[in-house]
Amino acid sequence: MSLYTEALPTTSSVSLASATPTPAAAATPTPTAVPSYNAYAWGYNFYGMLGDGTTADRSTPVQVSGLTDVVAIGGFNDLHSLALKSDGTAWAWGLNNKGQLGDGSTTDRSTPVQVSGLTGVAAVAGGSGSRHSLAVKSDGTVWAWGYNFYGQLGDGTTALRAIPVQVSGLTGVTAIAAGTSHSLAVKSDGTVWAWGNNAYGRLGDGTSTNRSTPVQVSGLTSPGWTLSPGAISIAWL
């Protein structure tokens, strides 16, 4: 499955607050003009992850139904899809057997549904093969939903969540990434944090113990990390 966004002729405005705003910035946030997009998808569609209201495979792009004002597509998941709109809401479609769409159900969706209860979203993420989803809000908090067998939602449990829950103890986050069964985040101080499945030591905390709350990745403290989680975890500047 592939996703693509097409720019529209107009732009929209979104106000983003800093994770640690100054009093003046908090009182008068400055709107930032961002391009507005339609979303297109093609390829495998068994679970409706192309978002066109069908489960028919498509060898040419089709427009994702009813989804406008898109500013970002989250992750590169092959079974469910995520999008962020200019109004700070998150939307999802496709496979939902573990609640990874975040709409309070486990029903697959062939058109986008709004992720329940999330506003002020700055970014969304869903990794290849993952059954969980992540969002970071403009206040620097991280939210997660879906499959949680390894603790990859970071809420201190291993319970499946069909609506977003806040990742425990994590603030000041500027970037997120979702692996198949673990999650990564970068904080504004340059530290990297990880939680979930720790097979082969992929959380980077010096152990192979699964973690249901974030642990700091050892030795990484420089701002500007880019994350790539998989069977191994990679961060680069």
N, C-alpha and C positions, 0 to 999 in steps of 0.2 A: 504494500500500500504506500502511496505517495501523497503528500500534501503540498499545496502551492498557494500563495496569496497574490492577488492581482490588485494593484493600486487603483483607487477610485479618483475621480477628478477633484474631489473636495477633501478637506482635512477636518479633523475634529480636535477638540481640546480636552486634555485630561489634567487634573491637578494631582501631583504626587507630593506627599509630605515626606520629609527626611525621617529616617529611623530615629534620629536624635535632633529634631528641629530646634532652631533658636526660637525664642518667644516671638520675634517679629515674623519669622517664616511660618510659624504655626498659625499666627493670626491672619496672615495674608498670603496664602500659598499662591505661587505664580503658575498660571496655566501654561502647559507646554504643548505646542502644536505637534501632533503626530500624524503620520499618514494613516488613512483609513482604507481597509482592504475587504474584498470578497475572498472566500476560500474555495479552492478547487481540490479534488482528490481523484485518484484512479488506482486500479489494481484489485487486489483480493478484497471481497466484501461480504464474506459469509456471515459476519456478525453485525453488519450495517455500519462498519467503521468508515465508509466513504461519506456517510451522512446525507445521501440523496433520497432517502425514503424507501430504498430497496435493499435487497441482499444480493443483487446481481453484480458479478465482477464487471469492471469497466477497463477497457484497453485504451480509452482516451479520457481526458479530464472531464469531470462533471462538477457543477457547482454544489457546494455543501448547502443544503436546503435551509433557508430562513436565517442564515448567519451573515450579518453585515457588520461594518465598523470594527473589523478584526484588526488588532495591532500586533498579535503574536500567535504563533502555533507552538504548542508546548511539547517538546521531546520528539522522539521518533518511534513511538510505540506501534507495533504491527497489528494489534487487536482492538485498541480503543484510541480515540483521538481527543485532543484537548485544544481549546482556543481561548484567548484572552481578548475581550472587547475593550473599546476605548472608554467605556463607562466603569471599568474596573471589575466587571463580572467575569466569571469563568464558565465555560461551556464544554460539554463532553458528549461523546456518542460512540457507539460500538458495543463491544463485549462488556457485560456488567455483572458477571457471575459472582464476583467478590465485592460488589459495591463500588468499583473503581470509577464509576461515573459521578458518584457523589450526590445523586438525586433522592436518596433515601430508599431506594429499591435495589433489587438484583435483577431487574428486567433489562435485556439488551435493548438498545435504542438505535434506530436507523436514521434519525434526525437529531440535531443537537438539543440537549436539555441543559438547563442552568444548574450549575453546582450549587447545592443548597447552602444558603446563609453566608456566602462569601462576598464581601464587597471590598473595594480598595485594593484589589489584587494587582501586583506589579509584574508577576511572572508565574507561569505554570510549567510543570514538568512531568513527563511519564516516559520511562525508559523502555527500550526494546524488550518485549516479552514480559514486562512487569504487569502485575495485577493491582498496583497501587498508584496513586497520583499525589502530586505535591503542588503547593502554591506558596509563594511568599507575598505577603501584603506590604503595602507602602510604609507601614509602621515597623517593618523589620521582623515581624513574627512569621513563623512557618506553620502551615496547616497541611494535613495529610488525610487520606481516606482510601478505603479498599482493603485488600488482603493484608494480613498482619501476622502471619504465622511466625515470622522471625523477629517481630518487633519493628518492622520497617516503617511503621507510622510514627514511632517515637513518642508515644503517649504513655509509656510505662506498662503497657499491656501487650497481649498477643491476640486481642479480640478484633474480629472483622468490624470495620466501620463503614457504613453506607452513606454517612454524611461527614463532613470535615471535622477533625479534632485538632487542637493545637499541639504542635510538637513541644514536648516538655522542656522548659528551661532555656529555650533558644531565642535570643533576641538580637537585633542589630544585623540581621542577615541581608546580604546583597546578592547572593546567587545560590541556586539549588540545582540538583540533578538527581534523577531516579534511576537506580539500577534495577535488575530483575527482581532482587529481593533485599536490597539495601538502599540507603539514601545518603546524600552528601549535601553539605551546605558550607558556604564561605561567609564569614562575618566581616564587618567593616574594619575590624582590627587586623585582618589578614589571616586569622586562624581558620582552619578547616575542621569540620565536624562530621561525624558519621554515625549511623545507627542501622540496626537490622542484622541480616545474615553476615556472620564473620568467618565463614569457611575460608580457608587459605589466608586468613589475616587481612581480608579486604577492607576492614574498617581502619586499619593502620594504627591501632592503639597498643600494639605489642602483644596481643593475645589472639586467640581464635574463638573467643566467647561471644555469642550473639548478644546484642545490646538492644533493649527496648526504649532506651533514652539516649540522646546524643552523647558521644565521647569525642574528645579532641584527638585529631590525627596528629601523631607525634612529629614534632620538628618542623612543621609548616607554619610560618608566621609572617609571610610577606603579602601585602595587598595585591589584588589583581589576579588571583588564581582562576583558571578555567578548569572545569571538572569533566571527567569522563568515566562514569562508573560501569563496570562489567564484572567478569569473573575476576579481573584485577581492577583496582581503582587508579586513575591517573589524574594528576593535577599539574598544570603547567602555567608558566607566566608568559 
